[in-house]
């Protein structure tokens, strides 16, 4: 957090936040705490301070999209306290978090909301023995602490600069301080005990070890001090043993396990963690017929890297489009490997097609885009054909291997990862560095494994994008390209497909100019998402257009269209709202076939849900009748027609959502552009933009003066 240097009451802002975070952890009784701040440039969160946990543990979580399915993002989006009672609760609600942190601990997350904005979020974790429910006092302390952190940020002269790495905040806990000479007495006491004793700091390094413990481990105290046991003792070089340390540290719960020191010495390790580190008791346990954990002394990828790979693999499964994949690579994989540049390309008809990049000028990408794969100007083609990743720690190494390759940027190190699926080249992912970078063995192993997952995600995303483009093209053909100009009426419309999914929907709208002073507004929704729904939507639009322009009344337009659906023998049902607008007489006549009711803002601060007597959905009963509701058209009034995708929010009562839209219309409809008003309505119910159904909106505003008859 070294980039934050603004003064606050005589202290740097990073010091003030660190002090407040440590105080929060102490006040709430938590064992671990972290502060996330919102990035200004894009909707993402950056971890800027962590307390009670080594910063390296936080690698998978240092940068998160605001839409990520994690507690702190939910707390910020929903502006409420999120409480997760334990491992089972976490697995049910946040499976991605459980995959990376498979430990027992309660967690709280809350937004840091100030007077005018949300600055970020606070995350707190408690030991495994904590109750599954937070007490009212704990909740009050959490809320108060979040408010204090928000005030610190608001009082700063300028917004904070976000660091690349989170600051490690020490948690100073009260303890009995002994005179210096007593330390030697305590060490002598430990040496006289028959079992071994050792101490680890929060990062797993040995800070104290007795001679007995060193002898049991087959080493000496001088060689072990300052090292991590799984790094200095080959027979403990196994992720299972490191994970025992991680489990004790995160859950703050004592645990024990057995390990075999070759050739036949079984030892029991008992771990006792607290906020300052871990005390370890080591005792012989005799011959064991069934080992508790694997005893093979093999060189493997460190546990932290394995959890990082699990986290990234989990995130890759959630990407849908190529844009999602590029955002994930840039937002999470680049920081995870401390790279500064990214190029994602695909093999398309023998040429290199750039699908996404970061850290490069646009003109450089334009030169690369479309190059033949067999060109020697870039290593990508040859690496893709070989199927083997290539790592270059500096420009000289790259030049020796590919002398014809052009230097198109000032990058100093590269990892070329071919993306191959069952022998079929899909594309290439290139990570690059601003400075020379020596790739370690575990970095190469993790990146190579990651390349296979990226390849599958890219192939899946390209297929989705192709189908999505086809479906949306069909949808655009079936909806009106433009709406006619009607004297005395301002109009705006919007169709928004569901955020995910490639099936075409049946939402539709239309505006028909009937004569110089009358018009008809129509909105509807065909049941389901399919090609059949889209085709039926086109037929319904055509039928309504024909009957309306022939002079039929609103009830007859719906009744005749209903008979058409019966003749078509379709299994799909249709909701529809038809509004006949007489702009000269200042009145409207509405007929509804089971559609959601429209909203009307008559004048500033006066909006309502219109009570329209509905008839049955189209396609149910060939003899159905559709009542007509007649209402005045107020000068300057705004009529809002919409489909149910706007108001049907999972987990929220539809009446509550509709009431929020009415309130928004009442305060903004009369002095806001209609296009902006649609944006506001959608943002009101779907602030993240991830709406689960198609949305159609048609807004109409009458002029103050009625149109003159021609």
C-alpha positions as CSV (number, residue, x, y, z in Angstrom):
1,X,0.0,0.0,0.0
2,X,3.0,2.2,-0.5
3,X,1.4,4.2,-3.2
4,X,-1.0,5.8,-0.7
5,X,0.8,8.8,0.6
6,X,-1.8,11.5,1.3
7,X,-1.7,13.0,4.7
8,X,-4.5,12.6,7.1
9,X,-4.3,14.3,10.5
10,X,-0.6,14.2,10.4
11,X,-0.5,10.5,9.4
12,X,-0.2,9.0,5.9
13,X,-3.5,7.5,4.7
14,X,-2.1,4.0,4.5
15,X,-1.0,4.2,8.2
16,X,-4.4,5.4,9.2
17,X,-6.2,2.6,7.3
18,X,-3.8,0.0,8.7
19,X,-4.3,1.2,12.2
20,X,-8.1,1.2,11.8
21,X,-8.0,-2.3,10.3
22,X,-5.9,-3.7,13.2
23,X,-8.2,-2.0,15.7
24,X,-11.3,-3.5,13.9
25,X,-9.9,-7.0,14.1
26,X,-9.3,-6.5,17.8
27,X,-12.7,-4.9,18.5
28,X,-14.7,-7.6,16.7
29,X,-12.7,-10.5,18.0
30,X,-11.8,-11.5,14.4
31,X,-8.6,-13.4,13.5
32,X,-8.2,-12.0,10.0
33,X,-9.2,-8.8,8.3
34,X,-8.8,-7.2,4.8
35,X,-9.7,-3.9,3.2
36,X,-10.7,-3.7,-0.5
37,X,-11.0,-0.4,-2.4
38,X,-12.9,0.2,-5.6
39,X,-10.7,0.9,-8.7
40,X,-11.7,4.2,-10.4
41,X,-10.9,3.0,-13.9
42,X,-13.1,0.0,-14.0
43,X,-15.6,-1.9,-11.8
44,X,-13.1,-3.9,-9.8
45,X,-11.8,-4.3,-6.2
46,X,-8.2,-4.2,-5.1
47,X,-7.0,-5.6,-1.8
48,X,-4.9,-2.9,-0.2
49,X,-4.4,-4.2,3.4
50,X,-4.5,-7.6,5.1
51,X,-4.2,-8.4,8.8
52,X,-3.6,-11.7,10.5
53,X,-2.7,-13.5,7.3
54,X,0.5,-13.5,5.1
55,X,-0.1,-11.4,1.9
56,X,0.9,-14.3,-0.3
57,X,-2.2,-16.1,0.9
58,X,-4.3,-13.5,-0.8
59,X,-2.9,-13.9,-4.3
60,X,-6.1,-15.3,-5.8
61,X,-8.2,-12.5,-4.2
62,X,-6.0,-9.4,-4.7
63,X,-8.1,-8.1,-7.6
64,X,-11.8,-9.0,-8.0
65,X,-14.4,-7.8,-10.5
66,X,-17.3,-6.1,-8.8
67,X,-19.6,-8.8,-10.3
68,X,-17.5,-11.7,-8.9
69,X,-19.6,-14.3,-6.9
70,X,-17.8,-13.5,-3.6
71,X,-19.1,-12.1,-0.3
72,X,-17.3,-8.7,-0.5
73,X,-18.6,-8.0,-4.0
74,X,-22.1,-8.9,-2.9
75,X,-21.9,-6.7,0.1
76,X,-20.9,-3.7,-2.0
77,X,-23.4,-4.3,-4.8
78,X,-26.3,-4.8,-2.3
79,X,-24.9,-2.3,0.3
80,X,-25.5,-4.6,3.3
81,X,-23.7,-6.8,5.8
82,X,-23.0,-10.3,4.4
83,X,-22.5,-13.0,7.1
84,X,-21.3,-16.5,6.2
85,X,-21.7,-18.9,9.2
86,X,-19.1,-21.5,8.3
87,X,-17.7,-23.9,5.7
88,X,-21.1,-25.5,4.8
89,X,-22.7,-22.1,4.4
90,X,-19.8,-21.0,2.3
91,X,-20.0,-24.0,0.1
92,X,-23.7,-23.5,-0.6
93,X,-23.5,-19.8,-1.3
94,X,-20.0,-19.2,-2.6
95,X,-18.6,-22.4,-4.0
96,X,-15.6,-20.6,-5.7
97,X,-14.4,-19.3,-2.3
98,X,-14.7,-22.8,-0.8
99,X,-12.5,-24.3,-3.6
100,X,-9.7,-21.9,-2.8
101,X,-10.2,-21.7,1.0
102,X,-11.5,-25.2,2.1
103,X,-11.3,-24.3,5.8
104,X,-13.7,-23.8,8.6
105,X,-14.3,-20.1,9.5
106,X,-17.2,-17.7,9.7
107,X,-16.8,-14.6,7.5
108,X,-18.4,-11.1,7.4
109,X,-18.2,-8.6,4.5
110,X,-19.6,-5.1,4.5
111,X,-19.4,-2.1,2.1
112,X,-17.3,1.0,3.1
113,X,-20.1,3.5,2.2
114,X,-19.5,7.2,2.8
115,X,-21.9,10.1,2.4
116,X,-21.6,10.3,-1.4
117,X,-20.0,7.1,-2.6
118,X,-18.9,3.5,-1.8
119,X,-15.1,3.3,-1.3
120,X,-14.8,-0.5,-1.1
121,X,-15.4,-3.3,1.3
122,X,-14.2,-4.8,4.6
123,X,-13.8,-8.6,5.1
124,X,-13.4,-10.2,8.5
125,X,-12.9,-13.8,9.4
126,X,-13.2,-15.6,12.8
127,X,-11.7,-18.8,14.2
128,X,-13.6,-22.1,13.5
129,X,-14.9,-22.3,17.1
130,X,-16.9,-19.1,16.7
131,X,-20.6,-19.3,16.7
132,X,-22.3,-19.8,13.3
133,X,-24.4,-16.6,14.0
134,X,-23.1,-13.2,14.7
135,X,-24.4,-11.5,17.9
136,X,-26.1,-8.1,17.7
137,X,-23.1,-6.6,19.4
138,X,-20.7,-8.1,16.8
139,X,-22.9,-6.8,14.0
140,X,-22.9,-3.4,15.5
141,X,-19.1,-3.4,15.9
142,X,-18.7,-4.5,12.2
143,X,-21.0,-1.7,11.0
144,X,-19.3,0.9,13.2
145,X,-15.9,-0.2,12.0
146,X,-16.9,0.0,8.4
147,X,-18.2,3.5,9.0
148,X,-14.9,4.5,10.6
149,X,-12.9,3.2,7.7
150,X,-15.2,5.1,5.2
151,X,-14.7,8.3,7.2
152,X,-10.9,7.9,7.0
153,X,-11.1,7.6,3.3
154,X,-13.6,10.6,3.0
155,X,-11.4,12.8,5.1
156,X,-8.3,12.3,2.8
157,X,-7.5,15.2,0.6
158,X,-7.5,13.0,-2.5
159,X,-8.7,9.5,-3.4
160,X,-6.0,6.9,-2.5
161,X,-3.6,5.5,-5.0
162,X,-4.0,1.7,-5.1
163,X,-0.9,-0.5,-4.5
164,X,0.1,-3.5,-6.6
165,X,0.6,-5.6,-3.4
166,X,-1.5,-5.4,-0.2
167,X,0.1,-4.1,2.9
168,X,0.7,-6.6,5.7
169,X,-0.8,-5.1,8.9
170,X,0.6,-6.5,12.1
171,X,-1.9,-7.3,14.9
172,X,-0.3,-6.3,18.2
173,X,-2.0,-8.3,20.9
174,X,-1.5,-7.6,24.7
175,X,0.9,-10.0,26.3
176,X,3.0,-10.3,29.5
177,X,6.4,-8.9,28.8
178,X,9.2,-10.7,30.7
179,X,12.6,-9.2,31.5
180,X,15.3,-10.0,28.9
181,X,17.1,-12.4,31.3
182,X,13.9,-14.4,31.6
183,X,14.0,-15.3,27.9
184,X,17.1,-17.5,28.5
185,X,15.3,-19.2,31.4
186,X,12.3,-19.9,29.2
187,X,14.6,-21.3,26.5
188,X,16.3,-23.6,29.0
189,X,13.0,-24.8,30.3
190,X,11.9,-25.8,26.8
191,X,15.2,-27.5,26.1
192,X,14.8,-29.8,29.2
193,X,11.4,-31.1,28.0
194,X,11.4,-34.6,26.4
195,X,9.5,-33.5,23.4
196,X,10.5,-30.9,20.7
197,X,9.2,-27.4,20.6
198,X,9.2,-24.9,17.7
199,X,7.5,-21.6,16.8
200,X,6.4,-20.5,13.3
201,X,5.5,-16.9,12.3
202,X,2.4,-16.2,10.2
203,X,4.4,-16.8,7.1
204,X,5.4,-20.3,8.2
205,X,9.1,-19.5,9.0
206,X,10.7,-21.1,12.0
207,X,11.5,-18.4,14.6
208,X,12.4,-20.7,17.5
209,X,13.3,-24.3,17.8
210,X,14.8,-26.4,20.6
211,X,17.7,-28.8,20.2
212,X,15.4,-31.8,20.8
213,X,13.0,-30.7,18.0
214,X,15.9,-30.2,15.6
215,X,17.3,-33.7,16.4
216,X,13.8,-35.3,15.9
217,X,13.6,-33.5,12.5
218,X,17.1,-34.8,11.6
219,X,18.7,-31.4,11.3
220,X,20.2,-28.6,13.3
221,X,18.7,-25.5,14.8
222,X,21.1,-23.3,12.8
223,X,20.0,-24.8,9.5
224,X,16.3,-24.6,10.3
225,X,15.9,-21.1,11.8
226,X,14.4,-18.7,9.4
227,X,13.2,-21.4,7.0
228,X,9.9,-23.0,6.2
229,X,9.8,-26.7,7.3
230,X,8.5,-27.9,4.0
231,X,11.3,-26.1,2.2
232,X,14.3,-27.0,4.4
233,X,13.3,-30.6,5.1
234,X,12.9,-32.7,1.9
235,X,10.7,-35.3,3.6
236,X,8.1,-32.6,4.4
237,X,8.2,-31.2,0.8
238,X,4.6,-32.2,0.2
239,X,1.5,-29.9,-0.3
240,X,-0.3,-32.0,2.3
241,X,2.0,-30.9,5.1
242,X,2.0,-27.2,4.1
243,X,-1.8,-27.4,3.9
244,X,-1.9,-28.4,7.6
245,X,-0.2,-25.1,8.4
246,X,-2.6,-23.2,6.2
247,X,-5.6,-24.9,7.9
248,X,-4.3,-24.0,11.4
249,X,-3.6,-20.4,10.4
250,X,-6.9,-19.7,8.6
251,X,-9.2,-21.6,11.0
252,X,-7.2,-20.6,14.2
253,X,-7.9,-24.1,15.4
254,X,-5.3,-26.5,17.0
255,X,-4.7,-29.7,15.0
256,X,-2.2,-32.6,14.8
257,X,-0.9,-34.9,12.1
258,X,1.7,-37.6,11.7
259,X,4.6,-37.6,9.2
260,X,7.3,-40.2,8.4
261,X,10.9,-39.0,8.6
262,X,12.8,-41.6,6.5
263,X,13.5,-44.3,7.0
264,X,11.2,-45.3,9.8
265,X,10.8,-42.5,12.3
266,X,7.2,-41.4,12.7
267,X,6.6,-38.0,14.3
268,X,3.5,-36.3,15.6
269,X,3.2,-32.6,15.0
270,X,0.7,-30.6,17.1
271,X,0.0,-27.1,15.9
272,X,-1.4,-24.3,18.3
273,X,-2.2,-21.1,16.3
274,X,-3.0,-17.6,17.4
275,X,-2.7,-14.1,16.0
276,X,1.1,-13.9,16.3
277,X,2.0,-17.3,14.9
278,X,1.9,-21.1,15.5
279,X,3.5,-23.1,18.4
280,X,4.5,-26.6,17.3
281,X,4.9,-29.6,19.6
282,X,6.9,-32.5,18.1
283,X,6.9,-36.0,19.6
284,X,7.9,-39.5,18.4
285,X,4.8,-41.6,17.8
286,X,6.3,-45.0,17.0
287,X,5.7,-47.2,13.9
288,X,2.5,-46.4,12.0
289,X,0.9,-49.0,9.7
290,X,-1.5,-46.5,8.1
291,X,0.0,-43.1,7.6
292,X,-2.2,-40.0,8.1
293,X,-0.8,-38.3,5.0
294,X,1.3,-39.2,2.0
295,X,5.0,-39.6,3.0
296,X,6.6,-39.4,-0.4
297,X,9.3,-36.8,-0.5
298,X,8.8,-35.4,-3.9
299,X,9.3,-31.9,-5.4
300,X,5.9,-30.4,-6.2
301,X,4.3,-27.1,-6.9
302,X,3.9,-25.1,-3.7
303,X,0.4,-25.2,-2.1
304,X,-0.1,-21.5,-2.7
305,X,0.3,-22.0,-6.4
306,X,-2.0,-25.0,-6.3
307,X,-4.8,-23.0,-4.7
308,X,-4.1,-20.2,-7.1
309,X,-4.6,-22.7,-10.0
310,X,-7.8,-24.0,-8.5
311,X,-9.1,-20.4,-8.1
312,X,-8.3,-19.5,-11.7
313,X,-9.7,-22.8,-13.0
314,X,-12.9,-22.1,-11.1
315,X,-13.1,-18.6,-12.5
316,X,-12.4,-19.8,-16.1
317,X,-15.5,-22.1,-15.9
318,X,-17.7,-19.0,-15.3
319,X,-16.5,-17.1,-18.4
320,X,-19.2,-17.1,-21.2
321,X,-18.0,-14.8,-23.9
322,X,-14.6,-14.0,-25.3
323,X,-14.9,-10.5,-23.7
324,X,-15.4,-12.3,-20.3
325,X,-12.3,-14.4,-20.9
326,X,-10.1,-11.4,-21.8
327,X,-11.3,-9.5,-18.8
328,X,-10.5,-12.5,-16.5
329,X,-7.1,-12.9,-18.0
330,X,-6.3,-9.2,-17.6
331,X,-7.9,-8.8,-14.2
332,X,-6.8,-11.9,-12.4
333,X,-4.2,-13.9,-14.3
334,X,-1.9,-11.0,-15.1
335,X,-1.7,-9.9,-11.4
336,X,-1.3,-13.5,-10.2
337,X,1.9,-13.8,-12.2
338,X,2.9,-10.2,-11.9
339,X,2.9,-9.7,-15.7
340,X,2.2,-6.4,-17.4
341,X,1.2,-7.4,-20.9
342,X,-1.4,-9.8,-22.4
343,X,-2.2,-10.8,-26.0
344,X,-4.9,-13.4,-26.6
345,X,-5.2,-14.5,-30.3
346,X,-7.0,-17.2,-32.2
347,X,-6.1,-19.2,-35.3
348,X,-8.6,-18.2,-38.0
349,X,-8.2,-19.5,-41.6
350,X,-4.5,-19.7,-41.3
351,X,-4.1,-16.2,-39.9
352,X,-3.6,-14.7,-36.5
353,X,-6.6,-12.9,-35.2
354,X,-6.2,-10.7,-32.0
355,X,-9.2,-11.1,-29.8
356,X,-8.0,-9.2,-26.7
357,X,-4.9,-7.5,-25.3
358,X,-3.7,-5.3,-22.4
359,X,-0.5,-3.4,-21.9
360,X,0.2,-2.7,-25.6
361,X,-0.4,0.3,-27.9
362,X,-3.3,-0.3,-30.3
363,X,-1.1,0.3,-33.3
364,X,1.1,-2.6,-32.3
365,X,-1.9,-4.9,-32.2
366,X,-3.1,-3.6,-35.6
367,X,0.3,-4.7,-37.1
368,X,-0.1,-8.2,-35.6
369,X,-3.7,-8.7,-36.4
370,X,-4.2,-10.8,-39.5
371,X,-0.6,-11.9,-40.0
372,X,-0.2,-15.4,-41.5
373,X,0.5,-18.1,-38.9
374,X,3.6,-19.2,-40.8
375,X,5.2,-15.8,-40.8
376,X,8.5,-15.5,-38.9
377,X,7.7,-12.0,-37.7
378,X,6.2,-13.4,-34.5
379,X,6.9,-16.7,-32.6
380,X,3.2,-17.4,-32.1
381,X,2.6,-19.4,-35.3
382,X,5.6,-21.8,-34.8
383,X,4.8,-22.2,-31.1
384,X,1.2,-22.9,-31.9
385,X,2.1,-25.6,-34.4
386,X,4.6,-27.2,-32.0
387,X,2.0,-27.3,-29.2
388,X,4.7,-26.6,-26.6
389,X,4.9,-23.5,-24.4
390,X,7.9,-21.2,-24.7
391,X,9.4,-19.0,-21.9
392,X,11.9,-16.2,-22.6
393,X,13.5,-14.4,-19.7
394,X,14.9,-11.6,-21.8
395,X,15.1,-10.2,-25.4
396,X,18.4,-11.9,-26.1
397,X,16.9,-15.3,-25.4
398,X,14.0,-14.6,-27.7
399,X,16.3,-13.3,-30.4
400,X,18.4,-16.5,-30.3
401,X,15.4,-18.7,-30.7
402,X,13.5,-16.5,-33.3
403,X,15.9,-14.2,-35.0
404,X,13.3,-13.0,-37.6
405,X,10.8,-12.0,-34.9
406,X,10.2,-8.2,-34.9
407,X,10.6,-6.2,-31.7
408,X,7.2,-4.5,-31.7
409,X,7.2,-3.3,-28.1
410,X,9.6,-2.6,-25.2
411,X,8.6,-5.8,-23.3
412,X,11.5,-7.7,-21.7
413,X,10.2,-11.2,-21.0
414,X,7.5,-13.4,-22.4
415,X,5.5,-16.6,-21.8
416,X,4.0,-18.0,-25.0
417,X,1.2,-20.5,-24.1
418,X,-0.2,-22.4,-27.1
419,X,-3.9,-23.1,-26.7
420,X,-4.6,-26.6,-28.0
421,X,-7.6,-29.0,-27.5
422,X,-7.1,-32.7,-28.4
423,X,-4.4,-31.7,-30.9
424,X,-6.3,-28.9,-32.5
425,X,-4.8,-25.5,-32.3
426,X,-7.2,-22.9,-30.9
427,X,-5.1,-19.9,-30.3
428,X,-2.2,-18.5,-28.2
429,X,-2.0,-16.6,-25.0
430,X,1.1,-14.4,-24.4
431,X,2.0,-13.0,-21.0
432,X,4.8,-10.3,-21.1
433,X,6.8,-8.4,-18.6
434,X,8.2,-4.9,-18.6
435,X,11.5,-6.2,-17.0
436,X,13.5,-9.4,-17.5
437,X,11.8,-12.2,-15.7
438,X,13.3,-15.6,-14.8
439,X,10.4,-18.2,-14.9
440,X,10.6,-20.6,-12.0
441,X,9.8,-24.3,-12.4
442,X,6.5,-23.9,-10.6
443,X,5.5,-20.9,-12.6
444,X,6.1,-22.9,-15.8
445,X,4.1,-25.8,-14.5
446,X,1.2,-23.7,-13.4
447,X,1.1,-21.6,-16.6
448,X,1.3,-24.8,-18.7
449,X,-1.6,-26.3,-16.8
450,X,-3.5,-23.1,-17.1
451,X,-3.0,-23.0,-20.9
452,X,-5.2,-26.1,-21.3
453,X,-8.0,-24.5,-19.2
454,X,-7.7,-21.2,-21.2
455,X,-7.9,-23.2,-24.4
456,X,-11.2,-24.8,-23.4
457,X,-12.6,-21.6,-22.2
458,X,-11.6,-19.8,-25.4
459,X,-13.1,-22.5,-27.6
460,X,-16.3,-22.4,-25.6
461,X,-16.5,-18.6,-25.6
462,X,-16.0,-18.4,-29.4
463,X,-18.8,-20.8,-30.0
464,X,-21.1,-18.8,-27.7
465,X,-20.2,-15.6,-29.4
466,X,-20.9,-17.0,-32.8
467,X,-24.4,-18.3,-31.8
468,X,-25.1,-15.2,-29.8
469,X,-24.3,-13.0,-32.9
470,X,-26.6,-15.2,-35.0
471,X,-29.5,-15.0,-32.5
472,X,-29.2,-11.3,-32.0
473,X,-29.1,-10.7,-35.7
474,X,-32.4,-12.6,-36.0
475,X,-33.8,-10.6,-33.1
476,X,-32.9,-7.3,-34.8
477,X,-34.6,-8.3,-38.0
478,X,-37.8,-9.1,-36.2
479,X,-37.9,-5.8,-34.2
480,X,-38.5,-2.4,-35.8
481,X,-35.3,-0.7,-36.9
482,X,-36.7,2.7,-36.2
483,X,-40.0,4.1,-34.9
484,X,-42.1,6.5,-36.9
485,X,-42.2,10.2,-36.0
486,X,-45.6,11.1,-34.5
487,X,-46.6,14.8,-34.1
488,X,-47.1,15.7,-30.4
489,X,-45.2,12.7,-29.1
490,X,-41.6,12.0,-28.1
491,X,-40.6,8.3,-28.1
492,X,-37.7,6.2,-27.0
493,X,-37.4,2.4,-27.0
494,X,-34.9,-0.2,-25.9
495,X,-34.5,-4.0,-26.3
496,X,-31.9,-5.7,-24.0
497,X,-31.3,-9.4,-24.4
498,X,-30.7,-11.5,-21.3
499,X,-27.1,-11.1,-20.0
500,X,-26.3,-14.7,-20.7
501,X,-27.8,-17.4,-22.9
502,X,-28.0,-17.7,-26.6
503,X,-31.6,-18.4,-27.2
504,X,-33.6,-15.7,-28.9
505,X,-36.4,-14.2,-26.9
506,X,-39.9,-13.2,-27.8
507,X,-40.1,-9.7,-26.3
508,X,-41.4,-7.1,-28.8
509,X,-42.6,-3.5,-29.1
510,X,-44.0,-1.2,-31.8
511,X,-45.3,2.2,-32.5
512,X,-47.9,2.7,-35.3
513,X,-48.8,6.1,-36.8
514,X,-52.5,5.6,-37.5
515,X,-53.2,9.2,-38.8
516,X,-52.1,12.7,-38.1
517,X,-53.3,12.8,-34.5
518,X,-53.6,9.2,-33.5
519,X,-51.1,6.4,-32.9
520,X,-50.9,3.0,-31.3
521,X,-48.2,1.7,-28.9
522,X,-47.7,-2.0,-28.5
523,X,-45.6,-4.2,-26.3
524,X,-45.6,-7.9,-25.7
525,X,-43.8,-11.0,-24.7
526,X,-44.0,-14.5,-26.3
527,X,-43.5,-17.3,-23.8
528,X,-40.0,-18.9,-23.8
529,X,-36.7,-18.4,-25.5
530,X,-36.4,-20.2,-28.8
531,X,-36.5,-19.8,-32.6
532,X,-40.2,-20.8,-32.4
533,X,-40.9,-17.9,-29.9
534,X,-39.1,-15.5,-32.2
535,X,-41.1,-16.7,-35.2
536,X,-44.4,-16.4,-33.4
537,X,-43.4,-12.9,-32.2
538,X,-42.9,-11.8,-35.8
539,X,-46.4,-13.2,-36.7
540,X,-48.0,-11.5,-33.7
541,X,-46.4,-8.1,-34.6
542,X,-47.6,-8.4,-38.2
543,X,-51.1,-9.3,-37.2
544,X,-51.4,-6.4,-34.7
545,X,-50.0,-4.0,-37.3
546,X,-52.6,-5.2,-39.9
547,X,-55.6,-5.0,-37.6
548,X,-54.6,-1.6,-36.1
549,X,-54.0,0.1,-39.4
550,X,-57.3,-1.3,-40.6
551,X,-59.1,0.8,-37.9
552,X,-59.9,-1.9,-35.4
553,X,-60.5,-0.9,-31.8
554,X,-58.0,-2.0,-29.1
555,X,-60.2,-4.9,-27.9
556,X,-60.7,-6.0,-31.5
557,X,-57.0,-5.9,-32.3
558,X,-56.2,-8.3,-29.4
559,X,-59.3,-10.5,-30.1
560,X,-58.4,-11.0,-33.8
561,X,-54.7,-11.6,-33.0
562,X,-55.8,-14.1,-30.4
563,X,-57.9,-16.0,-33.1
564,X,-54.8,-16.0,-35.3
565,X,-52.8,-17.8,-32.6
566,X,-55.6,-20.4,-32.3
567,X,-55.4,-20.9,-36.1
568,X,-51.6,-21.3,-35.9
569,X,-52.2,-24.0,-33.2
570,X,-49.1,-22.8,-31.3
571,X,-48.3,-24.2,-27.9
572,X,-46.8,-20.8,-26.9
573,X,-48.8,-18.1,-25.0
574,X,-48.4,-14.3,-25.5
575,X,-48.8,-11.3,-23.3
576,X,-49.6,-8.0,-25.0
577,X,-50.6,-4.5,-24.1
578,X,-52.1,-2.3,-26.8
579,X,-52.6,1.5,-26.2
580,X,-54.5,3.6,-28.7
581,X,-53.4,7.3,-28.3
582,X,-55.6,10.1,-29.4
583,X,-53.3,13.1,-29.2
584,X,-55.9,15.7,-30.3
585,X,-58.5,14.7,-27.7
586,X,-55.9,14.0,-25.1
587,X,-57.1,10.5,-24.3
588,X,-55.9,6.9,-24.5
589,X,-57.6,3.5,-24.6
590,X,-55.8,0.5,-23.4
591,X,-56.4,-3.3,-23.7
592,X,-54.3,-5.9,-22.0
593,X,-53.8,-9.6,-22.6
594,X,-52.3,-10.5,-19.3
595,X,-49.4,-8.1,-19.7
596,X,-47.6,-6.3,-16.8
597,X,-49.4,-2.9,-16.2
598,X,-47.9,0.3,-17.6
599,X,-46.6,3.2,-15.5
600,X,-47.7,6.8,-15.9
601,X,-46.1,10.0,-14.7
602,X,-48.8,12.6,-15.0
603,X,-46.8,15.5,-13.7
604,X,-43.6,16.0,-11.5
605,X,-43.7,13.8,-8.4
606,X,-47.0,12.2,-9.4
607,X,-46.5,8.7,-10.9
608,X,-48.6,5.6,-10.6
609,X,-49.2,2.0,-11.8
610,X,-52.1,2.2,-14.2
611,X,-54.9,-0.2,-13.3
612,X,-55.8,-1.8,-16.6
613,X,-58.5,-4.5,-16.6
614,X,-56.6,-7.5,-18.1
615,X,-58.0,-10.1,-20.4
616,X,-56.5,-13.6,-20.8
617,X,-53.2,-14.2,-22.5
618,X,-53.3,-14.6,-26.3
619,X,-53.6,-18.2,-27.3
620,X,-55.7,-19.5,-24.4
621,X,-59.3,-19.1,-25.4
622,X,-60.4,-18.3,-28.9
623,X,-63.6,-16.6,-27.6
624,X,-61.8,-14.4,-25.1
625,X,-62.8,-10.8,-24.7
626,X,-60.4,-7.9,-23.8
627,X,-61.8,-5.0,-21.8
628,X,-60.9,-1.5,-22.7
629,X,-59.6,1.0,-20.1
630,X,-59.9,4.7,-21.1
631,X,-57.8,7.3,-19.4
632,X,-56.8,11.0,-20.0
633,X,-53.5,11.9,-21.7
634,X,-51.9,14.6,-19.6
635,X,-49.7,17.2,-21.3
636,X,-46.1,16.5,-20.7
637,X,-47.0,13.1,-19.2
638,X,-44.8,10.0,-19.6
639,X,-46.2,6.6,-20.3
640,X,-43.9,3.6,-19.7
641,X,-44.6,0.3,-21.3
642,X,-42.2,-2.6,-20.5
643,X,-41.9,-6.4,-20.4
644,X,-41.7,-8.5,-17.2
645,X,-37.9,-8.8,-17.5
646,X,-37.6,-5.3,-16.2
647,X,-39.3,-6.0,-12.9
648,X,-39.0,-9.8,-12.2
649,X,-35.8,-9.8,-10.1
650,X,-35.0,-13.2,-8.4
651,X,-35.5,-13.0,-4.7
652,X,-37.3,-9.6,-4.8
653,X,-41.1,-9.0,-4.7
654,X,-42.3,-7.7,-8.0
655,X,-44.6,-5.2,-6.3
656,X,-41.6,-3.7,-4.5
657,X,-39.6,-3.5,-7.7
658,X,-42.4,-1.8,-9.5
659,X,-42.9,0.7,-6.7
660,X,-39.2,1.6,-6.9
661,X,-39.7,2.3,-10.7
662,X,-42.7,4.5,-9.9
663,X,-40.7,6.5,-7.4
664,X,-37.9,6.9,-9.9
665,X,-40.3,8.1,-12.6
666,X,-42.0,10.6,-10.3
667,X,-38.7,12.3,-9.5
668,X,-37.0,12.2,-12.9
669,X,-39.4,11.7,-15.8
670,X,-40.3,15.3,-16.5
671,X,-36.8,16.8,-16.8
672,X,-34.8,13.9,-18.3
673,X,-34.1,12.8,-21.8
674,X,-36.1,9.6,-22.6
675,X,-33.1,7.6,-23.5
676,X,-31.4,8.5,-20.2
677,X,-34.7,7.7,-18.5
678,X,-34.6,4.1,-19.9
679,X,-31.0,3.8,-18.6
680,X,-32.1,4.9,-15.2
681,X,-35.1,2.5,-15.1
682,X,-32.9,-0.5,-16.0
683,X,-30.2,0.5,-13.6
684,X,-32.7,0.9,-10.9
685,X,-33.7,-2.8,-11.0
686,X,-30.5,-4.3,-12.5
687,X,-27.6,-2.2,-11.2
688,X,-25.0,-4.8,-12.2
689,X,-26.4,-5.1,-15.8
690,X,-26.8,-8.9,-15.4
691,X,-30.5,-9.2,-16.0
692,X,-31.8,-12.7,-16.2
693,X,-34.5,-12.2,-18.9
694,X,-34.9,-10.1,-22.0
695,X,-36.2,-6.6,-21.4
696,X,-38.2,-4.4,-23.7
697,X,-39.1,-0.8,-22.8
698,X,-41.2,1.8,-24.8
699,X,-41.5,5.3,-23.4
700,X,-43.8,8.0,-24.7
701,X,-44.0,11.6,-23.7
702,X,-46.9,13.9,-24.9
703,X,-46.1,17.5,-25.8
704,X,-47.6,20.4,-23.9
705,X,-49.6,21.4,-27.0
706,X,-51.7,18.9,-29.0
707,X,-50.9,18.4,-32.7
708,X,-53.0,20.5,-35.1
709,X,-55.1,18.4,-37.5
710,X,-53.7,18.6,-41.0
